[in-house]
Amino acid sequence: MHQKAATILRLFRHQGGLVSGEQLSRELGVSRTAVWKHISTLRAAGYQVEALPSRGYRLVSSPDTLAAEEISVQMNTAVIGRQLINLATTASTNSEAFRLAEEGAAEGTVVTADEQSKGKGRLGRTWSSPPGANLYCSVILRPRIKPFEAPQLTFLSAVAVARAIEQTTDLKPEIKWPNDVLIGGKKVAGLLNEMSAETDGINFVILGIGVNLNMTADQLPGNLRHPATSLFIEGKAKVGRARFTAFLLNELDRLYAGFLDHGFTLVRREWQERCNADGRGVVVSNHGCDDIRGRFAGIDTDGALLVQLPDGMVERILSGDVRVL
Ligand code: BT5
């Protein structure tokens, strides 16, 4: 979007939606006719703007878009989202962010897309990513931590998603180890971290976050490993994609700053408070190994899943899929 049109949007936001033509022409440093041209640009981008005789312009409604301008006016972060890149379509925002990070993109760069043609889950699985409905987002981080600590960042994303859901809906999210957010037992978000590292240091981590915002029941993929849902299906109300993204990035920014300053303890505590398995029986399946059955006993100081076996021993599990009984 043109810089001047973005400035008009900012003024609308700061002034409750009404700005005089005179102020616009003064702040933009252009003539009244030029102001009118920039208003037309906004209208063409889907913004409904009313001209009120002798009062100015009023923003009536905004399109449901992930455009950087829409996210950034609602965002208030120090590091995350310093650069926002929104793509109409891409194979996977994680792959795109990985490529940009290899080319040197700064910490905090965020890639979003309206649609993914090859959205990725874990272990070569796919993430269903229809256009226009949901959030597909990848964040580039360059923390100075050891590679073995990187999985802790998944817990940060999970807590940030849960907080953003609570702030934008009346729903009650729960977190499931290691990378799902659920509503009423159904999966509403999935997380996928990818990393580039040397033996003793990290080059970068990509936090991949997929949240089913406005997907309708008939858009849900069939043949799922776990029942799925969206915020729209559960809450019966559309969630603005830019608004949700801004809330999510705000929370992630705060959690990341806390993580860098104080480590994993606070995130771990909040994660455990929000976990769906507290004290319950679980079955963990892990590629090619026998299933492990026991009682959920929290997560370890490094994020490993703790399962208490029937003989009382506690097993540490680093990867796998959990079913809560
Ligand atoms: C995940 O994997 O849950 C990680 C998903 C991460 C997606 C984001 S979107 C932005 C970024 N860019 C990417 O390319 N990926 C990330 P996993 O736990 O393996 O779950 C995958 C399984 O969830 C699939 O095999 C399906 O059974 C199911 N599934 C697929 N699409 C889904 C959807 N939209 N909602 C709920 N479940 C889905």
Boltz pocket constraint, residues with backbone or C-beta under 6 A from the ligand:
constraints:
  - pocket:
      binder: B
      contacts: [[A, 91], [A, 92], [A, 93], [A, 94], [A, 95], [A, 116], [A, 118], [A, 119], [A, 120], [A, 121], [A, 122], [A, 123], [A, 125], [A, 126], [A, 127], [A, 128], [A, 129], [A, 135], [A, 136], [A, 137], [A, 138], [A, 179], [A, 180], [A, 187], [A, 188], [A, 189], [A, 190], [A, 191], [A, 192], [A, 208], [A, 209], [A, 210], [A, 211], [A, 212], [A, 221], [A, 223], [A, 224], [A, 225], [A, 226], [A, 227], [A, 228], [A, 229]]
      max_distance: 6.0
